[in-house]
Each structure stands twice: as C-alpha cells, then as structure tokens.
Amino acid sequence: MFASFMRDVNKNRGEMAEIQSDLSSGREVRRPSQDPVSFQSSRIIEGNIEKNNQFQSNINSGLRQGRLAQEAMDGVIDALIQVKDIMVKGASDTVGESEREAMADEISGIRNQIVDSMNAQYGDRYLFAGTNSGVKPFEVTAGVVTSNSNDKAPHIVAADGVEIDISITGQEMTGTDAGDLFDIIGNIEDALRNNDDQALNDLLPDSDEAIEHVTDLTSKLGDNINRMDFMFEQYESTKITQESDVSELVDTNYAEAFSRLQRNQVAYESAMAAHSKMFKNVLLNYI
C-alpha cells in the first residue's frame, strides 16, 4: 500500500515538474517523444520561416538599392529635359554665338552631373555597373565619357527560382535607339560651340529619344520595385500565419497549464495530508 502511494506521489511530482518546464520554456512540445507529429510539423514550418526570412532580407536590400537607382535615374531624366530646353533656346535665330558658347558650357556641366548620377553607390557597390559593381561605371576624360559597365544587371533572389533585377546597367542606360547617350550630348555641345542652329534642330529628335529611353528604363525598374514591395508584404503576412501555426503545435497554453498545475498541487497536498494521517494512526497502534 505504501509503495503504491509513493508511486502515485512521484508520478504527481513528475507531472508538476513537466508542467513547470512547459511554463518556463513556453513550449509544451520540446522533444520528438512528446508529440512526434507536432514536433516534426513545427520543424518543417520553422524551416520555411527561416528561408522566407532570408528572402525578405534579400528583398529589403534590393528595395534600398532599387530606390536609390530610381532616384538617380529620375535625376538623369531631369538633366536630359534641361538639355533639351537649352537646345530649344540655342536653336533660336535670336541667339548669338557667345550665348551658344555659354550654353555649350552649361551642357558640359550637365553631362558631368549625369555621369555623377550614374556613378551612384550603395555602400561600396556602384548601382549602374552591372555585375561589375566594384568598378566605377563611367569616367570623363577631356569631355569624353568611357563606360566600364557590363550588360548583366545586379539581381536578388526573391523566392525559389525567382530573380529580380534591382538596377539598370550602364550599357542599358546609354544605349538609346538614337545612339550612345553621351555621344548625343556631345553632339549637342559641339553644335552649340560651332554656332550651328540647324544642327541643333536636327538633334532635337535624338534628345527626345534619349529622354524617352531613360524614362522607359525608369518605369521598368519601378515595376521591379513594386514587385519586390508586394512580395515583401506577402512574406510578412505568411510569416504571421506560420508563426501562429507553430505556436498551436508546440507552444504552451498558459491558461491550461496553470489549471493543470493547480490541480496537481491540490492532489499532491491532499495525498501528503492523507499520508500524514495514516502515518499517525499506524504509530498509535504501537503505543
């Protein structure tokens, strides 16, 4: 009888210790032996959460770089519009040679601004260098712009088998249907310095093409930024659901655990009280 009583008491103590572990750790299923199915399912979901967190980190980095590149491209478009405004003024019959010379200097300065914009960096990475991101993509020497960019846009992995470009290559930026972007700007500068209003008029379609070309590329990058934004929010929503699923599988239900702990404590105290009374009665039999 005593041995049976002690087995019950020890079982109760073991259950109380298990409940206390559940409460302190916050997890009801900590080992496969406690619930093999729930434990395995939670591990699979946690693995998916970890993988999606990495995709989110990739996207977050891509968004920062993509938005910086988009901002730089917006600046290039503004500069090209400014170039066209100068061309229109310079093509007027009322403008003299000295004024066109000053306009040519202004065009030269704008070209340098565009080069600076297209040499934009994110950390130590050049945004428009393609995958050759450690090398400055554009350099100006004696008014001539040379390109070190390649034709492979940098990208991030946004999901299994999904890659998204996060910038535009320098080659894409300068490769307009009317010719090299910097050649067009150089031709405009030369026409102004040569006081050639007819050449300026002939170059107006090339200027329009340059503006349209960079605008189209900016829209293309904007589409990729919107796609990354959407995927980031999708991952965020999915993570909330997955974390809830893991919690249901393995986390401690505190209300239920406290209730079980209280029941076990009452049972333990009742058992010990009964044991004390029985022990006293046995002693009395020997007096």
LUMMILUM-946079 format. One record per residue (C-alpha): residue in three letters; x, y, z. Coordinates in steps of 0.1 Angstrom, whole numbers, m for minus. Example, Ala and Ser with C-alpha at 12.3 -4.5 7.8 and 13.67 -1.06 7.14 Angstrom:
BEGIN
rest, x, y, z
ALA, 123, m45, 78
SER, 137, m11, 71
This chain:
BEGIN
rest, x, y, z
MET, 0, 0, 0
PHE, 28, 24, 9
ALA, 47, 15, m23
SER, 16, 23, m44
PHE, 12, 56, m25
MET, 48, 66, m32
ARG, 44, 57, m69
ASP, 14, 80, m72
VAL, 32, 108, m53
ASN, 63, 105, m75
LYS, 41, 105, m106
ASN, 24, 136, m94
ARG, 58, 153, m88
GLY, 69, 143, m123
GLU, 38, 158, m138
MET, 43, 190, m118
ALA, 79, 193, m130
GLU, 69, 188, m166
ILE, 42, 215, m163
GLN, 67, 239, m147
SER, 91, 232, m177
ASP, 63, 239, m201
LEU, 56, 272, m183
SER, 92, 283, m180
SER, 102, 274, m216
GLY, 70, 285, m233
ARG, 69, 252, m252
GLU, 48, 222, m245
VAL, 64, 201, m272
ARG, 102, 203, m268
ARG, 112, 167, m278
PRO, 100, 144, m305
SER, 90, 119, m279
GLN, 64, 143, m265
ASP, 44, 145, m298
PRO, 63, 132, m329
VAL, 38, 146, m354
SER, 35, 181, m339
PHE, 73, 183, m334
GLN, 81, 174, m370
SER, 54, 196, m384
SER, 67, 226, m364
ARG, 103, 220, m376
ILE, 91, 220, m412
ILE, 72, 253, m407
GLU, 101, 269, m388
GLY, 124, 259, m417
ASN, 101, 276, m441
ILE, 100, 307, m419
GLU, 138, 308, m418
LYS, 140, 305, m456
ASN, 114, 332, m461
ASN, 132, 355, m437
GLN, 163, 352, m459
PHE, 142, 360, m490
GLN, 128, 391, m471
SER, 163, 402, m462
ASN, 173, 399, m499
ILE, 142, 419, m510
ASN, 148, 446, m483
SER, 184, 450, m496
GLY, 171, 451, m532
LEU, 145, 477, m524
ARG, 171, 500, m508
GLN, 194, 497, m539
GLY, 165, 498, m564
ARG, 151, 530, m549
LEU, 185, 547, m549
ALA, 189, 537, m585
GLN, 154, 550, m594
GLU, 162, 583, m576
ALA, 194, 587, m597
MET, 176, 579, m629
ASP, 149, 605, m621
GLY, 178, 630, m618
VAL, 191, 619, m652
ILE, 157, 625, m668
ASP, 155, 659, m653
ALA, 190, 667, m666
LEU, 181, 655, m701
ILE, 150, 677, m701
GLN, 172, 706, m691
VAL, 195, 697, m721
LYS, 165, 699, m744
ASP, 154, 732, m730
ILE, 188, 746, m737
MET, 188, 732, m772
VAL, 154, 748, m780
LYS, 167, 782, m768
GLY, 200, 777, m787
ALA, 183, 769, m819
SER, 165, 802, m820
ASP, 177, 828, m846
THR, 178, 854, m819
VAL, 206, 837, m800
GLY, 242, 848, m808
GLU, 275, 829, m809
SER, 287, 840, m774
GLU, 254, 829, m759
ARG, 256, 795, m776
GLU, 291, 791, m763
ALA, 278, 797, m727
MET, 251, 772, m734
ALA, 277, 747, m745
ASP, 295, 751, m712
GLU, 262, 745, m695
ILE, 257, 713, m715
SER, 292, 702, m705
GLY, 283, 707, m668
ILE, 250, 688, m672
ARG, 269, 659, m688
ASN, 291, 657, m657
GLN, 261, 658, m635
ILE, 246, 628, m654
VAL, 279, 609, m650
ASP, 279, 616, m613
SER, 243, 603, m611
MET, 252, 572, m630
ASN, 281, 566, m607
ALA, 258, 564, m577
GLN, 268, 540, m550
TYR, 252, 518, m524
GLY, 279, 512, m498
ASP, 309, 502, m519
ARG, 288, 490, m548
TYR, 282, 510, m580
LEU, 245, 508, m589
PHE, 248, 511, m627
ALA, 280, 490, m632
GLY, 260, 458, m638
THR, 276, 428, m620
ASN, 310, 447, m622
SER, 298, 466, m592
GLY, 333, 472, m577
VAL, 344, 494, m606
LYS, 332, 530, m613
PRO, 310, 525, m644
PHE, 316, 559, m660
GLU, 346, 582, m663
VAL, 351, 615, m681
THR, 384, 624, m697
ALA, 387, 656, m718
GLY, 349, 656, m723
VAL, 348, 620, m735
VAL, 328, 595, m713
THR, 340, 559, m712
SER, 319, 531, m697
ASN, 332, 502, m676
SER, 297, 487, m670
ASN, 288, 453, m683
ASP, 254, 442, m696
LYS, 243, 420, m667
ALA, 220, 438, m642
PRO, 225, 430, m605
HIS, 197, 410, m590
ILE, 184, 395, m558
VAL, 168, 360, m552
ALA, 133, 368, m541
ALA, 119, 332, m539
ASP, 128, 297, m551
GLY, 137, 302, m588
VAL, 127, 339, m587
GLU, 153, 365, m595
ILE, 145, 403, m597
ASP, 168, 429, m612
ILE, 174, 457, m587
SER, 190, 482, m611
ILE, 197, 491, m647
THR, 231, 485, m663
GLY, 251, 514, m676
GLN, 251, 499, m710
GLU, 213, 498, m710
MET, 212, 535, m698
THR, 234, 548, m726
GLY, 222, 525, m754
THR, 194, 546, m769
ASP, 179, 539, m804
ALA, 195, 572, m815
GLY, 229, 562, m804
ASP, 251, 564, m773
LEU, 235, 588, m748
PHE, 268, 607, m741
ASP, 275, 609, m778
ILE, 242, 626, m783
ILE, 250, 651, m755
GLY, 285, 656, m771
ASN, 269, 663, m804
ILE, 246, 689, m789
GLU, 276, 706, m772
ASP, 295, 706, m804
ALA, 266, 721, m823
LEU, 264, 749, m798
ARG, 301, 756, m799
ASN, 300, 756, m837
ASN, 271, 781, m835
ASP, 251, 757, m858
ASP, 214, 762, m852
GLN, 205, 738, m880
ALA, 224, 710, m863
LEU, 207, 717, m831
ASN, 173, 714, m848
ASP, 184, 682, m864
LEU, 194, 668, m830
LEU, 161, 675, m813
PRO, 146, 640, m822
ASP, 177, 624, m807
SER, 172, 644, m775
ASP, 136, 633, m773
GLU, 146, 597, m779
ALA, 172, 599, m750
ILE, 145, 612, m726
GLU, 120, 585, m736
HIS, 147, 558, m734
VAL, 157, 567, m698
THR, 121, 572, m688
ASP, 112, 537, m701
LEU, 140, 522, m681
THR, 130, 540, m650
SER, 95, 526, m654
LYS, 109, 492, m658
LEU, 129, 495, m626
GLY, 98, 509, m609
ASP, 78, 478, m619
ASN, 105, 456, m602
ILE, 104, 478, m571
ASN, 67, 474, m569
ARG, 70, 437, m573
MET, 96, 435, m545
ASP, 73, 456, m523
PHE, 44, 432, m530
MET, 65, 401, m523
PHE, 78, 415, m490
GLU, 43, 422, m478
GLN, 33, 387, m488
TYR, 61, 371, m468
GLU, 52, 393, m438
SER, 16, 381, m439
THR, 27, 345, m445
LYS, 51, 347, m415
ILE, 23, 357, m392
THR, 2, 327, m402
GLN, 32, 303, m400
GLU, 43, 315, m365
SER, 7, 311, m354
ASP, 7, 275, m367
VAL, 39, 267, m349
SER, 25, 282, m317
GLU, m6, 260, m319
LEU, 16, 229, m325
VAL, 42, 233, m298
ASP, 37, 263, m276
THR, 24, 262, m240
ASN, m13, 270, m235
TYR, m7, 290, m203
ALA, m43, 290, m191
GLU, m45, 253, m195
ALA, m10, 247, m180
PHE, m17, 268, m149
SER, m50, 249, m144
ARG, m32, 216, m146
LEU, m5, 228, m122
GLN, m32, 239, m97
ARG, m50, 205, m99
ASN, m17, 186, m94
GLN, m8, 208, m65
VAL, m41, 202, m48
ALA, m38, 164, m55
TYR, m3, 164, m41
GLU, m12, 183, m9
SER, m42, 161, m4
ALA, m21, 130, m8
MET, 5, 143, 17
ALA, m22, 151, 42
ALA, m37, 117, 39
HIS, m2, 101, 42
SER, 4, 121, 74
LYS, m29, 110, 89
MET, m22, 73, 80
PHE, 13, 75, 95
LYS, m1, 89, 128
ASN, m27, 61, 130
VAL, m1, 35, 125
LEU, 21, 49, 153
LEU, m9, 49, 176
ASN, m13, 12, 171
TYR, 21, 6, 186
ILE, 15, 27, 217
